[in-house]
Structures are given as structure tokens and as C-alpha cells.
Amino acid sequence: MTAPATRREILLSRDTLLGLVAVLVLAAICVLLGMWQFGRYEERRDEAAVIRTNYDAAPVALDQVLPDHEAPLPSADAWTPVTMEGSYCTDAECVLYVRNRQLSGTVGFWQLVPFRTEDGTTLLVVRGWVPSDSGESSPADPPPVPDGEQTVTARLRPAEVVLDREPPPGQTHSVNPRQSAGLMGLGSADLVSGAYGELLAEEPAVEKPAALPAPDTSLGPHLSYAFQWWIFALFFPAALLYRTRSRFQDLAAETRELELEAGRRGSSTEPNAEATPEAGTTGAGTTAHQADSRTAPPGHGEDRGAPGTGPARSPRRSDDQRPRRAVRTRRRGQDEEEEDALIDQQGH
């Protein structure tokens, strides 16, 4: 199978396809979580911008911000200071304490009192924070609500949701104007039901609970969380690409190993070249030897024997491995025999 076909098989394998599905699902979850965190960041950014714009703004009339008393407070008008002239309801039933409110890490109560304006509009006002009595779930020595005409400046806050829990007498769990007015025994006529006020100042000045802290304008960690989730979303495709690339590299290494193994096997099956004499060389050597035998002078390389006997062949060396051919004995002539006999007689 060729390398492209094998790569295609890896890409279309069951493991790769399942990994791709898992990557898409996990990446989509991370992207959605990042978008959710980014949405919270945008909300905090918009809220902080509203606080910076309205918190220290000049006070305006209540009807200028909320002409419809039953309408919810627009988010762009949150923390807007309003000025009202009228009086507090000082009856014992009119004063409520909102439970589980913190100031500097200490749990206490908010003092909630209705303020009726000169035109008959009623706005619930949080006058401040009161500590909790030790050992009892009740406010400790709250300051009295002032009597008589007052000029009150308060920052508007949106109404809280209703908590479906039965509070102790004289207390409530949230600042919801309709629910709180029912606990106070007030009617809903001309009641500002979509907002409540957070006390900023009273004229004439009297003793009041601890002022509530300024709102937090920090944007929080939502933007960094969003980028973290998006980085996580990129991690899963990168992991799948790395795994697929590693499989391709393993395939390439395996292919190279197979090619090297095939090359080694091919070289081992070739015949070994041995140094063997060529046919022409042997024949030429033999022919030259025969020619030397025929042209050598008589008695050359031979032992002299007794008269009348043929020449004796010289002994061969044991290490001479050259091929030998039989040497045919030449018949001696009469002149040669007479010469040999004359030499023998002179010797005697």
C-alpha cells in the first residue's frame, strides 16, 4: 500500500473520526463557556459605566426618572440620585429590617422605611446598616426613624426579587416594594414598585444607621476567564493534529525501515564474485609451457642418465599447484646417442 493511501486510511480511521467528534464537542463547550464569561464581562463593564456616570451626579426629581411608578427602573438610571420632600412613616409596623446584609464582612440588617412625598408618592428607602444582636437574629439598637418633614436624597436601585420564605415579624428577606408594603400594612396606591432608594442625605440631619459602601466598579475576572476558555478550545484541535502528525511520522519511519530491510535482503542474495582464472589465460599458459618444452635444448632441466636411457624428469615441488600436462618424450637421434657414448669414453 502506498504512503498516500496509508495516510488516507489513517485520516478516515475510526479513532481519528471519533477524536474529531470529541474535539468538536469539547471545543464548542469551551467556546460557549468563553462567550458566557465574556457576556458577564460586558454586563459588569456596562454596570460600572452606569455607576461612574450616575453615582455622583446631581440629584433630580423622582418623576423625572420614574414617571410611571409601576415601571421597572431602567438599567441606565440605576444609582441616579433623586430628591424628595415629605416624611417617613414612623409607625412600628412601617419599619422593616432586611436580613443577612453584610458590611465589611459582618452580617447585619438594613433598616427599610417608607417615605411619602408631598404629592402622595411612596418610595421605600434603605436608611443604612444595623448590626445584629449577638445571640439573637434581630437588629441591635437601631436608631429611630425621624419625625416631621424631611428633604431626602436617595440613589435609586432596582427592586429585588421576592424570596418565597416566611420572615420573622418585623423583618424581610429582600427589598421588593410590593411584598414589603404588604408586610408594612401599606396599600399599593402611588407606590414605586420597580425601585427603592438608598439613603444619601437627610435634611435636617439626624442620627441614622451606618451608610452603605460604594458599589464595586471593578470588572472582575470574567474577561480573563473568557480568554482561558477560548485557549482551552484551541487545545483540543491542536492535540488531535499533533496525534495525527505523530502517526504520519511513525508511518514514514516504518516505511524507511522496510525499504532498508528490503535492500539488505536483496544484497545478500547476489552471488559472491570470486577471482577465477579466465579460460583464455589457462589455455595461453599451457600453450606457452608446451612451446618451452619443445624449444628447450636437450638435457636442459633434465638429469643425465645412463647411456641409452631417456631423460629423467625433474622432481616437482609439492607447493606447485599449477595444472600439468603430460610431456611427450622425444625419440633420441643416432647422432645424439653417438655423442653421448664419446663423452662417456673420454670420462673413463
N, C-alpha and C positions, 0 to 999 in steps of 0.2 A: 504494500500500500504506500502511495506517495506521501510526502510530507504535507502538502496542502490538503489532501483528503483526510489525513490523520488530524490535522488542526480543525478541519470542519467537523470531524467526529467529536472532538473534544468540546467545541463550541455548542454542538447540538446534543451533548450527552445529558442524561437525566440529572446528574449532580449540578451541572452548570445551569440548567434551566430552573431547577429548584432554588439554587443560590440566587439567581436573578430575581425570582419572585420574592424571596425573602428580603433581598436588598431593596426592591421597590417598596415593599410594605413598611420596612423599618425606616427607610429614608422618608417616606410620606408621613409617617408618625412624627419623626423629628422635625420635619418642615412645619407640620401643623402646630406642634408644641412651640416652635420658634415664633410662628405667627401669633399664637395666643399670648406669649410673653411680650411680643412687640406691640400687640394691641393694648396690653396693660401699661406698657411704657407710654404709649400715646395718650392713654387716659390720664396717667399721672402727669404727663407733660402739660396737657390741657388744664387740669385742675390747678397745677402750680401756676400756670399763666393767669388763671382767673383769680387766684389768691393774691398774687403780686399786683394785679390790677385793681381789685376791689377792697382788699383788706384795710388799706389806709386811705381810701378815697373819702371825699367829703360826704357827710350824711345827706340823704334825700328823703322825701316824704314816702310813707308806706304805699300810698296809692299809686305813686309813680313807678314802683317796682312791681306791685301786685294789684293791678286794677280789679282783677277778678279774684276774690278771696278764696274761692274754692279751687282755683287752678294750681297746679304744682309749680314750685319755684323753678324758673329756667336755670339751667346749669351755668349760663353766662352771668347770672345775677347772684350766684352764691357769694356769701361773705360781704354783700353790699350793706353798708351802714344806713339805717333809717332812723329818723327822729319822730317821736310821738309825744303827744301831750295828753295826759289823762291820769288814771290812778290804778293801783293794784287792788285786787280782791284780797282782803286781809282775813276773811273767814278761815277758820281752821280747816274746813273741808276743801278750800280752794288751793291749799299748799300741798304739793306732792313732792316726793323725793325719788329721784330716778336711781335705781340700784346699780351696783357694780360699775362705777365710773372711777377711773384712775387719775391721779395727779402725782407726778414724779414717782411712779411705781407703787403708790399707796392707794388702796381701794376705798372708795367712799361713796358719796351721793351728790347728785345735782339737785339744787333747790329750784323747783319749777312752779312759777306763779303766773296766773293770767293777768294781763294788763289791758284795761278797757280805755280806748281812746275817747276823745270828746265827741266824735261822730258815731260812737257805739260799736266800733270795730274792736274785736278781742283778739289779741296776739299772745300766745304763751311765750313766756320769757324765762330762760335759764339764768338765774341771778349769780350763780357761781357754784363752787365745790365745797362740800361739807364733809369732814372726816367721819368715819364710822365709830360708834361707841364700842369699846373693847368688851368682848363677851356677848354683845347683843348686835343683831343685824338692824341697827337703827342709827340715824344721824346723831352726832354728839354736839349738843349746844349750838344749834343753828341760829344765826342772827335773825331777828324779827323782820317781817316784811313792813316797809314804811307805809304810814297812812298819808292820806291827803294827796293833793295834786303833785304830780311829778312830770318832769320832762325826761324822757328815757331815750337813750340812743342804744340801739342793739344791731348786731350784724345778723342778717337773715341766713338761716340754714334750712336745707330741705327736710321735710318731715321724715322720721324714721318709720320703719315697718312695724307692724303690730306683731308682738310676740304672744303666742297663744299659751300664756301661763298665768295662773292666778297669783297676783302680787299680795303681799301683806297690806293691811289697812294703812292708808296714807302714803303708799309707795306705788311705783310703776316700774315696768321693765324697759320701756322705751318712750321716746318723746314722739308720740303720734297724737296730733291735736284732737282728732275725733275721739279716740279712745280715752285720752287723758281728760278731755272735757266731760266725758261721761262719768269718770271716776270722781271728778270735782263737783258734779251735780249741776254743770252749766249746760245751757242749751246750745244748739248749733247755729243759732241766728247770728249772722255777721262774724262768724268765727273764721279766722285764717286757718284753713285746714291743710294747705300744702306746704307750710313752712312754720318755723318757730324762730324766736330771737335769742341771741347770745349776748348778754348784757355787756355794753361797753362803758356807759356812764349814766349816772342819775343826778338830777338836779331837783331839789337840793341834795347834796351828798350826805349819805348815811352809811352806817355800818352794813357791810354786805359780805357774803361768803368769798372765799378765795377765787380770784379771777382765773379763768381757764387759760391754758397756754396757747400760744400762737400755733396755727396749723403748720404741719411739716410740708415744706416745699421741695424736699429732695425727690429725685426721680426714682430712687431705689435701684435694685439690681436687675430690673426687668430687661433692659436693653442688652446687658452682658449675657443674661440667660438666653435671650433670643439668639445671639450670635453663637453661643455654645451649642444650642440645639441644631443650628444650621451646620456647624462644623461637624457635629456628630452625623448629620445626614450625609455629608461628603465622605465620611469614613467608610461606610458600608460599600458604596461603589468602588472606592479605592481598594478595599480589601478583596473584592471579587476580581478586579483587574490584576492585582498582584498574584492572586492564586492562579488565575488563568495563565498569566505570563510565566509563572514558575512551571506550570505543566508543559507549556511550549518549550521552555528551556530544557526540561527533563527529556522531552521528546527529541530535541536536537542532539543532546548528549548521547542518548541511546542510539540514534541513527549513526552518529560518528563512530561509536563503539562497534556497531555491527559492520560498518564499512571496513574498519581496521581489522576486525576478525576475519572478514571475507578475504582481505588482502593477504593476511598471514597464511590462510589455508591455501590460497592459490599459489603462493611461492613455495610452499612445502611439497606440492605435487609435481613440480618441474624436475626432470632428470638432472643429476649432477654431471657436469662436464668433466670428464677425466682426460688426462693427457695420454692419448694413444697415438702410436706412430701411424702415419698415413700409409696407404697401400703402396703408393709410388715410392716412398722413402725406403721401405723394406726391400722392394724389388731392386731399387738402384744400388743399395748396399750389397746385396747378394751378387748382383751383376759385376760390381767393382771387385768383389772378392774373387769371383771366378776369373776375371781378367787378370788379376795379380797372380793367381795360381798358374795361369797359362804362360805368363810372360816372365816369371821368376827364373833366374838361371838355375841350372842343375846344381843340386847339392845345397841351395840356399835355404836355410831354415830346416835342413834335414841332417840326421846323424849318418855318418859313414858306416856302412855295414860290411859285412863280409863280401868278397867279390862274388858277383853273380846274384847278389840279393838286392831287392828293391829298397828304395829309401824308406827309412823309418820315420813315421810322423812324430813330430814333437809333442810332448805331453801338453794337455790343455789345463789352463788354470781353473781351479774349482769355482772361482767367482765370476768366470766369464759366462754370462748368460745369453750371449748373442746366439741367434739361431745358426746352426752349422749345416752346411750341405756336404754330402759325401764327395771326396776328392778322387777323381778317377786317376789311377796310376798309369803314367805314360810308359810305354814299352821302350826299353833302352835300345839304342842302336849299336851296331857292331863296332863302330869307331870309339864309342864311349867305353865299351867293355875292354877294348884293347888298351885304351889309355889307362884305365884303372889297373889293369894287370901289370903294365910297365911301371906304374908308381909303386906297386907292391914289391916288385923285384928290386927296385932301387933301395927300398927300405931294408931289405934283407941283406 
